[in-house]
Amino acid sequence: MDITKAYEECMQRLLDELEKEFMKILANPKLDKKAKNLRTKPLVTKKQILLNTLEALKLVDRSSNEEK
């Protein structure tokens, strides 16, 4: 079983949820630019962490496949 593929699917679901939350904040007309920035900044950070983690998993998977 390709564990990296399972992680990739799970992270994609998490990224989709983050994107929905992000768009909901941007679409809120009651928030000004500063409030939107304050609420979206953590989401952007979470997204980058997920992408970095996924890339690290792929790198580990590639290096372990090369050793075989």
N, CA, C and O of each residue as an XYZ file, in Angstrom:
272
protein
N       0.843     -1.193      0.000
C       0.000      0.000      0.000
C       0.879      1.244      0.000
O       1.871      1.330      0.724
N       0.494      2.186     -0.819
C       1.244      3.431     -0.929
C       0.728      4.418      0.122
O      -0.282      5.093     -0.080
N       1.439      4.484      1.237
C       1.015      5.325      2.349
C       1.048      6.801      1.967
O       0.235      7.588      2.453
N       1.983      7.178      1.102
C       2.070      8.569      0.675
C       0.801      8.989     -0.053
O       0.335     10.117      0.109
N       0.248      8.100     -0.843
C      -0.995      8.408     -1.566
C      -2.142      8.639     -0.579
O      -2.958      9.539     -0.777
N      -2.206      7.835      0.474
C      -3.252      8.002      1.486
C      -3.098      9.343      2.188
O      -4.083     10.045      2.417
N      -1.855      9.701      2.532
C      -1.610     11.003      3.158
C      -1.973     12.139      2.211
O      -2.538     13.150      2.626
N      -1.646     11.963      0.945
C      -1.937     12.995     -0.044
C      -3.445     13.228     -0.157
O      -3.887     14.375     -0.230
N      -4.226     12.166     -0.171
C      -5.679     12.299     -0.243
C      -6.232     12.987      0.998
O      -7.112     13.843      0.902
N      -5.715     12.610      2.159
C      -6.147     13.216      3.419
C      -5.799     14.707      3.451
O      -6.625     15.534      3.839
N      -4.606     15.036      3.053
C      -4.186     16.437      3.055
C      -4.966     17.251      2.037
O      -5.240     18.430      2.260
N      -5.322     16.634      0.927
C      -6.118     17.345     -0.076
C      -7.490     17.707      0.495
O      -8.008     18.793      0.236
N      -8.073     16.798      1.270
C      -9.353     17.102      1.919
C      -9.192     18.258      2.908
O     -10.043     19.145      2.984
N      -8.093     18.238      3.663
C      -7.833     19.328      4.601
C      -7.624     20.654      3.872
O      -8.114     21.694      4.313
N      -6.908     20.614      2.774
C      -6.687     21.826      1.977
C      -7.998     22.359      1.405
O      -8.212     23.570      1.357
N      -8.867     21.459      0.976
C     -10.172     21.875      0.464
C     -10.992     22.565      1.548
O     -11.654     23.569      1.286
N     -10.946     22.025      2.765
C     -11.667     22.635      3.890
C     -11.093     24.012      4.224
O     -11.843     24.950      4.497
N      -9.777     24.131      4.202
C      -9.151     25.426      4.450
C      -9.558     26.447      3.391
O      -9.815     27.611      3.701
N      -9.613     26.003      2.153
C     -10.002     26.905      1.065
C     -11.447     27.374      1.222
O     -11.754     28.542      0.982
N     -12.327     26.467      1.622
C     -13.725     26.858      1.852
C     -13.825     27.892      2.959
O     -14.545     28.883      2.837
N     -13.093     27.652      4.039
C     -13.098     28.592      5.162
C     -12.533     29.946      4.733
O     -13.063     30.992      5.107
N     -11.468     29.919      3.957
C     -10.837     31.130      3.439
C     -11.824     31.932      2.591
O     -11.960     33.144      2.760
N     -12.505     31.248      1.688
C     -13.455     31.931      0.799
C     -14.637     32.487      1.586
O     -15.171     33.540      1.239
N     -15.046     31.794      2.632
C     -16.146     32.272      3.460
C     -15.757     33.595      4.141
O     -16.568     34.515      4.242
N     -14.520     33.669      4.597
C     -14.040     34.902      5.231
C     -13.989     36.030      4.216
O     -14.422     37.146      4.505
N     -13.465     35.752      3.035
C     -13.363     36.794      2.007
C     -14.727     37.279      1.539
O     -14.887     38.445      1.178
N     -15.696     36.395      1.547
C     -17.030     36.754      1.068
C     -17.861     37.491      2.122
O     -18.943     37.992      1.816
N     -17.367     37.559      3.349
C     -18.112     38.213      4.417
C     -18.024     39.731      4.256
O     -16.955     40.308      4.458
N     -19.132     40.387      3.894
C     -19.094     41.833      3.660
C     -18.969     42.647      4.954
O     -18.673     43.841      4.903
N     -19.188     42.021      6.096
C     -19.125     42.739      7.370
C     -17.691     42.964      7.845
O     -17.451     43.788      8.728
N     -16.741     42.236      7.264
C     -15.356     42.346      7.693
C     -14.604     43.357      6.838
O     -14.744     43.379      5.615
N     -13.811     44.186      7.491
C     -12.962     45.098      6.730
C     -11.664     44.375      6.336
O     -11.451     43.217      6.696
N     -10.819     45.070      5.603
C      -9.601     44.445      5.079
C      -8.703     43.926      6.204
O      -8.142     42.836      6.096
N      -8.565     44.695      7.271
C      -7.700     44.290      8.381
C      -8.231     43.024      9.055
O      -7.464     42.111      9.360
N      -9.537     42.971      9.283
C     -10.146     41.801      9.921
C     -10.002     40.564      9.033
O      -9.736     39.465      9.522
N     -10.180     40.755      7.731
C     -10.020     39.626      6.801
C      -8.581     39.120      6.828
O      -8.343     37.912      6.838
N      -7.618     40.051      6.840
C      -6.208     39.647      6.883
C      -5.893     38.889      8.164
O      -5.191     37.879      8.132
N      -6.405     39.368      9.284
C      -6.159     38.708     10.558
C      -6.754     37.304     10.601
O      -6.180     36.404     11.214
N      -7.888     37.117      9.960
C      -8.539     35.801      9.974
C      -7.984     34.844      8.931
O      -8.032     33.629      9.121
N      -7.462     35.372      7.841
C      -6.964     34.483      6.790
C      -5.492     34.109      6.976
O      -5.046     33.082      6.465
N      -4.744     34.927      7.694
C      -3.312     34.641      7.869
C      -3.052     33.263      8.478
O      -2.186     32.548      7.974
N      -3.759     32.856      9.535
C      -3.526     31.504     10.069
C      -3.875     30.403      9.070
O      -3.245     29.345      9.061
N      -4.875     30.651      8.234
C      -5.261     29.651      7.237
C      -4.162     29.478      6.194
O      -3.872     28.362      5.764
N      -3.563     30.578      5.798
C      -2.468     30.522      4.825
C      -1.280     29.766      5.429
O      -0.634     28.970      4.749
N      -1.003     30.018      6.690
C       0.092     29.329      7.372
C      -0.189     27.830      7.459
O       0.700     27.017      7.206
N      -1.408     27.465      7.811
C      -1.779     26.045      7.882
C      -1.626     25.380      6.522
O      -1.131     24.258      6.419
N      -2.054     26.081      5.485
C      -1.945     25.517      4.137
C      -0.480     25.270      3.776
O      -0.143     24.223      3.224
N       0.387     26.231      4.088
C       1.801     26.070      3.756
C       2.422     24.920      4.535
O       3.251     24.183      4.000
N       2.031     24.762      5.788
C       2.535     23.644      6.591
C       2.112     22.317      5.980
O       2.918     21.391      5.888
N       0.857     22.218      5.561
C       0.374     20.983      4.935
C       1.122     20.688      3.639
O       1.505     19.545      3.387
N       1.329     21.711      2.822
C       2.050     21.513      1.563
C       3.501     21.099      1.811
O       4.029     20.232      1.113
N       4.139     21.713      2.797
C       5.523     21.347      3.121
C       5.607     19.914      3.642
O       6.526     19.173      3.296
N       4.654     19.536      4.465
C       4.626     18.172      5.002
C       4.442     17.160      3.884
O       5.119     16.132      3.847
N       3.536     17.451      2.985
C       3.295     16.553      1.858
C       4.542     16.419      0.994
O       4.879     15.319      0.558
N       5.220     17.520      0.748
C       6.442     17.476     -0.046
C       7.519     16.655      0.656
O       8.251     15.906      0.009
N       7.617     16.795      1.986
C       8.596     16.017      2.751
C       8.274     14.526      2.677
O       9.179     13.704      2.533
N       7.004     14.175      2.772
C       6.613     12.772      2.666
C       6.966     12.193      1.296
O       7.443     11.064      1.190
N       6.727     12.971      0.268
C       7.066     12.523     -1.084
C       8.573     12.337     -1.234
O       9.029     11.384     -1.866
N       9.334     13.246     -0.652
C      10.788     13.159     -0.725
C      11.291     11.904     -0.015
O      12.161     11.200     -0.529
N      10.742     11.629      1.161
C      11.127     10.421      1.908
C      10.749      9.175      1.112
O      11.525      8.222      1.042
N       9.575      9.182      0.521
C       9.110      8.051     -0.268
C      10.020      7.817     -1.469
O      10.367      6.677     -1.775
N      10.408      8.904     -2.154
C      11.302      8.771     -3.307
C      12.657      8.225     -2.886
O      13.212      7.349     -3.550
N      13.187      8.737     -1.791
C      14.526      8.283     -1.372
C      14.493      6.832     -0.901
O      15.459      6.095     -1.101
N      13.383      6.414     -0.271
C      13.294      5.013      0.149
C      13.121      4.087     -1.052
O      13.591      2.949     -1.029
N      12.450      4.566     -2.100
C      12.296      3.766     -3.315
C      13.624      3.641     -4.060
O      13.895      2.613     -4.679
N      14.441      4.674     -4.001
C      15.737      4.644     -4.677
C      16.700      3.674     -3.979
O      17.578      3.097     -4.621
N      16.534      3.500     -2.669
C      17.427      2.619     -1.925
C      17.136      1.157     -2.199
O      17.999      0.304     -1.995
N      15.931      0.856     -2.658
C      15.541     -0.553     -2.894
C      16.194     -1.127     -4.101
O      15.968     -2.292     -4.429
